Amino acid sequence: MNFFWRIHDTDHDLTTRGMVMGIVNVTPDSFSDGGRFLDTGRAVEHALKLVAEGADILDIGGESTRPGAEPVEGAEELRRVLPVIRAVRSATKTLISIDTMKAAVARAALDAGADIINDVTGLRGDPAMSRVASACDAGLVIMHMIGTPRTMQQQAQYADVVQDVQHYFENRLRALEREGISPARVVLDPGFGFGKTLDHNVALMRALPKLANAGRPLLVGVSRKSMIAKLVGSDEINDRDWPTVALTAHARALGARLVRVHDVKPNVQAMRMTEAIKE
């Protein structure tokens, strides 16, 4: 099966070469690097470092979506991300993703030079988000999540998490198409850690071949997440980097086409090596 992702009328071929999305958290409270890149200059410097390390996409966000995170006002989110997006856009042609749940932030980010909307609510959290998406030609990341970042871990109950995520993908693609949004613009994200227990996350990882058959490219975001800490028996953030690389190689081997990571270079290397063997 061939996989293409349409962004601004350009079809990016992910059939044999996947993409690595580098994380740029312009936040004071993200679980892994909160506060490190809240300053615009440091955020831009970090983003360009990720580009130099091989990032295909820069995912810039101004509101933490870690479990229990408090919401951020739209004006504050815009204050954090817009200067970074504008500066990065002027310095590189690398694709920029805006990680936001708010339609106004997505629209302003696109105007500032972003190419992709990455919405953890799957365009469901803000009633205006689907209108923003249908009015533009940006790429879209549609993620599965139960509840909100503040409440999601209290609602992590499924009869069958794999089946529920599969049905969610099918229903969202149909709903978006009814709103005039082409499936060709969509990448699907199972939402590891978003309203899921460790067992749910492991079940989804094992089921990646099934999820990858939804007809759209699959994005996996497990970088430095608590599921890794639980499995390796360490709460140290630095102990989560190499397990993340292992999961990148494993996910790519099982059919994922994109990974979202903090540490770009080793994950790019893991993806390229896996593809060389796989293809």
C-alpha positions in Angstrom: 0.0 0.0 0.0 1.3 3.5 -0.9 1.1 6.3 1.6 1.0 10.0 0.7 0.3 13.0 2.9 -1.0 16.1 1.2 0.2 19.4 2.6 -0.4 22.6 0.7 -1.2 20.6 -2.5 2.1 18.7 -2.3 1.9 15.0 -1.8 4.7 13.8 0.5 5.5 10.1 -0.2 5.7 8.2 3.1 5.6 4.7 1.5 9.2 3.8 2.0 10.6 6.8 3.8 9.0 8.0 7.0 9.1 11.4 8.7 10.5 12.5 12.1 8.6 15.3 13.9 10.8 17.2 16.4 9.1 18.6 19.5 9.5 22.3 20.4 7.6 23.0 23.7 7.3 26.7 24.3 5.8 26.0 27.7 6.7 26.3 31.4 5.1 23.0 32.4 5.6 20.2 29.8 6.5 16.9 31.4 9.9 16.5 29.8 11.4 19.9 29.1 8.9 22.5 30.5 10.5 25.9 30.8 13.7 25.1 28.9 12.5 26.8 25.7 9.9 29.3 27.0 12.2 32.1 25.8 11.7 32.8 22.1 15.4 32.9 21.3 16.1 29.6 22.9 13.0 27.9 21.3 14.1 29.1 17.9 17.7 27.9 18.5 16.4 24.5 19.6 14.1 24.2 16.6 17.0 24.9 14.2 19.1 22.4 16.0 16.4 19.8 15.4 16.4 20.7 11.7 20.2 20.2 11.6 19.7 16.8 13.2 17.3 15.7 10.5 13.8 16.7 11.6 11.3 16.6 8.7 8.7 18.5 10.8 8.9 20.9 13.8 6.0 20.6 16.1 5.6 23.9 18.0 3.3 24.1 21.0 2.4 26.6 23.6 0.1 24.6 25.9 1.1 21.5 27.7 -1.1 18.4 27.1 0.6 16.3 29.8 -1.9 14.4 32.2 -3.5 16.9 34.6 -2.3 20.0 32.7 -4.2 23.2 33.3 -5.7 25.0 30.2 -3.9 28.1 28.8 -5.7 31.2 27.6 -5.6 31.6 23.8 -3.9 35.0 24.0 -1.1 33.6 26.1 -0.7 30.6 23.8 -0.4 32.9 20.8 2.1 35.1 22.7 4.3 32.0 23.2 4.2 30.4 19.8 3.8 33.1 17.1 7.2 34.7 17.5 8.8 31.3 17.3 6.9 30.2 14.2 7.7 33.5 12.4 11.4 33.3 13.3 11.7 29.6 12.3 9.7 30.1 9.1 12.2 32.9 8.1 15.1 30.6 8.8 14.1 27.3 7.2 11.7 25.6 4.7 11.2 22.6 7.0 7.6 21.8 7.6 6.1 23.5 10.8 3.3 22.0 12.8 1.2 23.9 15.3 0.3 21.7 18.3 -2.9 23.3 19.5 -6.5 22.6 20.5 -7.7 26.1 19.7 -9.0 27.2 16.3 -7.8 30.8 16.7 -4.3 29.7 17.5 -4.3 27.3 14.6 -5.5 30.0 12.2 -2.9 32.6 13.4 -0.2 29.9 13.3 -1.0 29.1 9.7 -0.9 32.8 8.8 2.5 33.0 10.4 3.9 30.2 8.3 2.8 26.8 9.8 2.0 24.0 7.5 0.2 21.4 9.7 -2.4 21.5 12.5 -1.7 18.9 15.2 -4.8 18.8 17.4 -4.9 16.2 20.2 -8.7 16.4 20.3 -8.9 15.3 16.6 -10.6 18.7 15.7 -13.3 18.0 18.2 -12.3 20.2 21.1 -13.0 23.6 19.6 -16.2 23.8 17.4 -14.5 26.2 15.1 -11.4 24.0 14.4 -13.1 22.0 11.6 -14.0 25.2 9.9 -10.4 26.4 10.1 -9.2 23.1 8.7 -11.7 23.0 5.8 -10.8 26.6 4.8 -7.1 25.8 4.4 -4.9 23.3 2.7 -2.7 22.4 5.7 -1.8 18.9 6.7 -3.8 17.5 9.7 -2.8 15.2 12.6 -5.9 13.6 14.0 -5.3 12.0 17.4 -7.4 9.7 19.7 -8.0 10.9 23.2 -10.7 10.4 25.9 -11.7 13.5 27.8 -9.2 16.4 28.1 -5.5 16.5 29.2 -6.7 17.5 32.7 -9.1 14.5 33.1 -8.1 11.9 30.5 -6.3 9.5 32.9 -9.4 9.3 35.1 -11.4 8.1 32.0 -9.1 5.4 30.7 -11.6 2.6 30.3 -12.2 0.5 27.2 -13.8 -2.8 26.3 -11.2 -3.2 23.6 -8.8 -0.2 23.2 -7.5 -1.3 19.8 -11.1 -1.7 18.4 -12.1 1.6 19.9 -9.2 3.4 18.3 -9.9 1.8 15.0 -13.6 2.8 15.1 -12.6 6.3 16.1 -10.3 6.6 13.1 -13.0 5.4 10.7 -15.6 7.7 12.2 -13.3 10.8 12.2 -12.3 10.3 8.6 -15.9 10.0 7.5 -16.9 13.0 9.5 -14.1 15.2 8.2 -14.9 14.2 4.6 -18.5 15.3 5.1 -17.0 18.7 6.2 -15.1 18.9 2.9 -11.7 17.8 4.4 -9.9 15.3 2.1 -8.5 12.2 3.8 -5.4 12.8 1.8 -4.5 15.6 4.2 -4.9 13.5 7.3 -2.3 11.5 9.4 -3.7 9.4 12.3 -2.3 9.2 15.8 -3.4 6.5 18.3 -2.7 8.9 21.2 -0.3 6.9 23.4 -0.7 8.0 27.0 -3.8 10.1 26.3 -6.5 8.4 28.3 -4.6 5.1 28.3 -3.1 2.9 30.9 0.2 1.1 30.5 -1.7 -2.0 29.3 -3.6 0.0 26.8 -0.4 1.6 25.4 1.3 -1.8 25.1 -1.8 -3.3 23.4 -1.8 -0.4 20.9 1.9 -0.8 20.2 1.4 -4.5 19.4 -1.6 -3.7 17.2 0.2 -1.1 15.0 -0.1 -3.3 11.9 -3.9 -3.2 12.3 -4.0 0.5 13.0 -1.7 1.2 10.0 -4.3 -0.5 7.7 -6.7 2.4 8.3 -5.6 3.7 4.9 -3.8 6.8 6.2 -0.3 7.3 7.5 0.1 6.5 11.2 2.0 8.7 13.6 3.4 7.3 16.9 4.2 9.7 19.8 5.8 7.8 22.7 8.9 9.9 23.3 10.0 10.0 26.9 6.4 9.1 28.1 5.7 7.5 31.5 4.9 4.2 29.8 8.7 4.0 29.2 9.5 4.8 32.8 7.2 2.1 34.0 8.7 -0.5 31.6 12.4 0.2 32.2 11.9 0.9 36.0 13.3 4.4 36.1 11.8 7.8 36.6 14.8 9.6 35.2 13.9 11.5 32.0 17.3 10.8 30.5 16.7 7.1 30.9 13.8 7.3 28.5 15.7 8.4 25.4 17.2 5.1 24.2 14.0 3.2 24.8 12.3 5.9 22.7 14.7 5.1 19.9 13.9 1.3 20.2 10.2 2.1 20.0 10.8 4.3 16.9 12.5 1.4 15.1 9.8 -1.1 16.3 7.0 1.2 15.3 8.4 1.8 11.8 8.9 -1.9 11.3 5.2 -2.5 12.2 4.0 0.1 9.7 4.1 3.5 11.4 5.2 6.3 9.0 5.9 9.1 11.4 7.2 9.5 14.9 7.1 12.5 17.2 10.2 12.8 19.4 12.3 15.1 21.6 15.7 13.7 20.6 15.8 13.8 16.8 19.1 12.5 15.6 19.1 9.0 17.0 15.5 8.5 16.1 16.2 9.6 12.5 19.0 7.1 12.4 16.8 4.3 13.8 14.1 5.0 11.3 16.6 5.0 8.3 18.2 1.8 9.5 14.8 0.1 9.9 13.7 1.3 6.4 16.9 0.0 4.9 16.3 -3.5 6.3 12.5 -3.4 5.7 12.4 -2.1 2.2 
